[in-house]
């Protein structure tokens, strides 16, 4: 499937050539909360926001940044609510949002019916319905009619917000990106498509990279913490578990929200052994 270029912020050449070594860190006096793929799970996202705000209040003073790793939309029941909550949170504190492959498909679907067809099969149906489109009307509609209705129900402000998503964020020895990078390409030459869509050869690459890459995109049962990368997409839409990685100096810890029997609990733990 071909992908048209969208208007995400350009990839900046912010990388160093030497690998970070075993004790990766972020700059002194800073704290990062990095959240994995939300996929329409407003319930888990909202509780994680509350947990992060409480954690940040209880922790020592620091310059705090939140990074959302992309795939805010699709599959879960309330993509519209997640977008609205992310916009609201961004108005209250420093929240940087990365583009995921599902945002990529979402934006392209407004102009390309073949992308729309793919989008609907991979969770886009739930996204459109979350914007108030009647389910029976959707079920009766042709692909072209769905595209027209999508343009009518999704506010331009939401589309513009999604277009503002960044491709990557660098913090000290860490690189935050949705899917990963091409390990064979110089970092300043990474392609946007890889940053949003790649799995292999990135996932099997075991050698050091210029940064420890924190990514989502590939679902794991537990946080996948390796010397050169950390995968934190714990599959919220199907596992009922949403994960945030907290970085301070050389310290790593995790905050997760988990849903069970109608209740959402918050779990905290230090870096994996």
C-alpha positions as CSV (number, residue, x, y, z in Angstrom):
1,X,0.0,0.0,0.0
2,X,1.4,3.4,-0.9
3,X,1.3,6.2,1.6
4,X,1.0,9.9,0.8
5,X,3.1,12.3,2.7
6,X,1.3,14.0,5.6
7,X,2.1,17.2,7.5
8,X,3.8,15.9,10.6
9,X,6.6,17.9,12.1
10,X,9.9,17.2,10.4
11,X,12.5,14.8,11.8
12,X,15.3,16.8,13.4
13,X,18.9,15.9,13.3
14,X,19.5,15.7,17.0
15,X,21.6,12.6,17.4
16,X,25.1,11.9,18.6
17,X,27.3,9.2,17.0
18,X,28.4,7.4,20.1
19,X,26.2,4.8,21.8
20,X,24.9,5.7,25.2
21,X,26.5,2.8,27.1
22,X,25.0,0.7,29.9
23,X,23.8,3.6,32.2
24,X,21.6,5.6,29.9
25,X,20.3,8.8,31.4
26,X,18.3,11.9,30.8
27,X,19.7,15.4,31.7
28,X,19.9,16.4,35.4
29,X,16.8,18.1,36.7
30,X,14.4,16.6,34.2
31,X,11.8,13.9,34.4
32,X,10.0,12.1,31.6
33,X,6.8,10.2,31.6
34,X,6.5,8.1,28.4
35,X,3.2,6.5,27.6
36,X,2.6,3.6,25.2
37,X,-0.1,3.0,22.7
38,X,-3.5,4.1,24.1
39,X,-5.7,2.9,21.2
40,X,-9.0,4.5,22.3
41,X,-8.8,3.4,25.9
42,X,-9.9,6.7,27.5
43,X,-10.6,4.9,30.8
44,X,-7.0,3.7,31.2
45,X,-5.6,6.9,29.9
46,X,-7.6,9.1,32.2
47,X,-6.5,7.1,35.3
48,X,-2.9,7.1,34.1
49,X,-3.0,10.9,33.8
50,X,-4.2,11.1,37.4
51,X,-1.5,8.7,38.6
52,X,1.2,10.6,36.7
53,X,0.0,13.9,38.2
54,X,0.1,12.5,41.7
55,X,3.6,10.9,41.1
56,X,5.0,14.2,39.8
57,X,3.7,16.1,42.8
58,X,5.2,13.5,45.2
59,X,8.6,13.4,43.4
60,X,11.4,15.9,43.8
61,X,11.1,19.1,41.8
62,X,12.0,18.7,38.2
63,X,11.3,19.9,34.7
64,X,8.7,17.4,33.6
65,X,7.8,16.3,30.1
66,X,5.1,13.8,29.1
67,X,5.6,11.9,25.8
68,X,2.8,10.0,24.1
69,X,4.2,7.4,21.8
70,X,1.4,7.5,19.2
71,X,-1.5,5.3,18.3
72,X,-3.9,7.2,20.4
73,X,-6.7,6.2,18.1
74,X,-8.4,3.0,16.7
75,X,-9.4,-0.4,18.1
76,X,-10.6,0.8,21.5
77,X,-14.0,2.3,22.1
78,X,-13.3,6.1,22.6
79,X,-10.6,7.5,20.2
80,X,-12.4,10.8,20.1
81,X,-12.3,11.0,23.9
82,X,-8.6,10.2,24.0
83,X,-7.8,12.9,21.4
84,X,-9.9,15.4,23.5
85,X,-8.2,14.4,26.7
86,X,-4.7,14.6,25.2
87,X,-5.5,18.1,23.9
88,X,-6.7,19.2,27.3
89,X,-3.7,17.8,29.1
90,X,-1.3,19.5,26.6
91,X,-3.0,22.8,27.5
92,X,-2.1,22.2,31.1
93,X,1.5,20.9,31.0
94,X,4.3,20.0,28.6
95,X,2.9,17.0,26.6
96,X,4.6,16.0,23.4
97,X,2.7,13.7,21.1
98,X,4.3,11.4,18.5
99,X,2.7,10.2,15.3
100,X,1.8,6.5,15.1
101,X,1.0,4.4,12.1
102,X,-2.7,4.6,13.0
103,X,-2.7,8.4,13.0
104,X,-0.9,8.1,9.7
105,X,-3.7,5.9,8.2
106,X,-6.4,8.1,9.8
107,X,-5.2,11.3,8.1
108,X,-4.6,9.6,4.8
109,X,-8.1,8.1,4.8
110,X,-9.8,11.4,4.3
111,X,-8.4,11.5,0.7
112,X,-7.6,7.9,-0.2
113,X,-10.3,5.3,-0.2
114,X,-7.7,2.4,-0.4
115,X,-6.0,3.6,2.7
116,X,-9.5,4.1,4.2
117,X,-10.3,0.4,3.5
118,X,-7.2,-0.6,5.3
119,X,-7.8,1.8,8.1
120,X,-11.3,0.5,8.8
121,X,-10.0,-3.1,8.9
122,X,-7.5,-2.2,11.6
123,X,-9.6,-0.3,14.1
124,X,-10.7,2.7,12.1
125,X,-14.3,1.6,12.3
126,X,-14.2,2.1,16.1
127,X,-12.6,5.5,15.7
128,X,-15.3,6.8,13.3
129,X,-18.1,5.4,15.5
130,X,-16.6,7.2,18.5
131,X,-17.3,10.5,16.7
132,X,-21.0,9.8,16.9
133,X,-21.7,8.2,13.5
134,X,-24.8,5.9,13.7
135,X,-23.7,2.3,13.6
136,X,-26.6,1.2,11.3
137,X,-25.9,4.1,9.0
138,X,-22.2,3.1,8.9
139,X,-23.1,-0.6,8.2
140,X,-25.2,0.4,5.2
141,X,-22.7,2.9,3.7
142,X,-20.4,2.4,0.8
143,X,-16.7,3.1,1.2
144,X,-17.1,6.5,-0.5
145,X,-20.0,7.3,1.7
146,X,-18.1,6.4,4.9
147,X,-15.3,8.7,3.7
148,X,-17.7,11.6,3.2
149,X,-19.4,11.0,6.6
150,X,-16.0,10.8,8.3
151,X,-15.1,14.3,6.9
152,X,-18.4,15.5,8.3
153,X,-18.1,14.1,11.8
154,X,-14.4,14.5,12.6
155,X,-13.7,18.2,13.5
156,X,-11.0,20.0,11.6
157,X,-9.5,20.9,14.9
158,X,-8.9,17.2,15.7
159,X,-7.4,16.6,12.3
160,X,-5.1,19.6,12.8
161,X,-4.1,18.4,16.2
162,X,-3.1,15.0,14.8
163,X,-1.2,16.7,12.0
164,X,0.9,18.4,14.7
165,X,2.2,15.2,16.1
166,X,6.0,14.8,16.1
167,X,8.0,12.0,14.6
168,X,10.5,11.6,17.5
169,X,11.8,13.1,20.7
170,X,15.3,13.0,22.1
171,X,16.1,13.3,25.8
172,X,19.8,12.7,26.7
173,X,20.6,9.1,25.9
174,X,17.0,8.2,24.9
175,X,15.1,8.4,21.7
176,X,11.3,8.2,21.8
177,X,9.7,7.1,18.6
178,X,6.5,5.2,17.8
179,X,7.7,2.0,16.0
180,X,11.5,2.1,16.0
181,X,14.3,3.0,13.5
182,X,16.2,1.4,10.7
183,X,19.3,0.1,12.5
184,X,21.3,0.1,9.3
185,X,20.7,3.7,8.4
186,X,22.5,6.7,9.9
187,X,20.1,8.3,12.4
188,X,20.0,11.6,10.7
189,X,18.7,9.8,7.6
190,X,15.9,7.9,9.2
191,X,12.7,7.8,7.2
192,X,9.4,8.8,8.6
193,X,7.8,5.6,7.4
194,X,10.2,3.5,9.4
195,X,9.7,5.6,12.5
196,X,5.9,5.0,12.3
197,X,5.8,1.4,10.8
198,X,9.0,-0.6,11.2
199,X,9.2,-3.9,13.0
200,X,12.1,-5.9,11.5
201,X,15.0,-5.6,11.3
202,X,14.7,-3.2,14.2
203,X,13.2,-5.6,16.8
204,X,15.9,-8.3,16.3
205,X,18.8,-5.8,16.2
206,X,20.9,-6.6,19.3
207,X,23.9,-4.2,18.9
208,X,24.1,-0.8,20.5
209,X,22.3,2.1,18.9
210,X,23.2,5.8,19.3
211,X,20.4,6.0,21.9
212,X,18.2,3.7,23.9
213,X,15.1,3.6,21.8
214,X,11.8,3.7,23.7
215,X,9.0,2.6,21.4
216,X,5.5,1.3,21.1
217,X,3.8,-0.3,18.0
218,X,4.7,-3.9,18.7
219,X,2.5,-5.4,21.5
220,X,4.3,-7.2,24.4
221,X,2.8,-9.0,27.3
222,X,5.3,-7.3,29.6
223,X,7.6,-4.4,29.1
224,X,10.4,-5.5,26.7
225,X,13.5,-3.9,28.3
226,X,16.7,-4.6,26.4
227,X,20.1,-2.9,26.3
228,X,19.4,-1.0,23.2
229,X,15.6,-0.5,23.3
230,X,12.5,-0.6,25.5
231,X,9.1,-1.6,24.2
232,X,6.2,-0.4,26.2
233,X,3.1,-1.2,24.1
234,X,1.3,-3.5,26.5
235,X,-1.7,-3.8,24.2
236,X,-4.2,-1.6,26.2
237,X,-7.1,-2.3,23.8
238,X,-7.0,-6.1,24.4
239,X,-5.0,-6.6,27.6
240,X,-6.7,-3.8,29.7
241,X,-3.2,-2.6,30.7
242,X,-1.6,0.8,29.8
243,X,2.0,1.5,30.6
244,X,4.1,4.6,31.3
245,X,7.9,4.6,31.6
246,X,9.3,7.1,34.1
247,X,12.8,8.3,33.5
248,X,14.9,10.4,35.9
249,X,18.7,10.5,35.7
250,X,19.7,6.9,35.3
251,X,16.6,5.6,37.1
252,X,13.8,3.8,35.3
253,X,10.4,2.9,36.8
254,X,7.0,2.1,35.5
255,X,3.4,3.1,36.2
256,X,0.6,1.0,34.8
257,X,-3.2,1.3,34.9
258,X,-5.1,-2.0,34.6
259,X,-8.8,-2.7,34.3
260,X,-10.4,-5.8,35.9
261,X,-14.1,-6.5,36.7
262,X,-15.0,-2.9,36.1
263,X,-12.3,-1.4,38.4
264,X,-9.1,0.3,37.4
265,X,-6.0,-0.1,39.5
266,X,-2.7,1.6,39.5
267,X,0.5,-0.4,39.7
268,X,4.1,1.0,40.2
269,X,7.4,-0.8,39.9
270,X,11.1,-0.1,39.5
271,X,13.3,-1.0,36.6
272,X,13.2,-4.7,35.5
273,X,16.0,-6.8,36.9
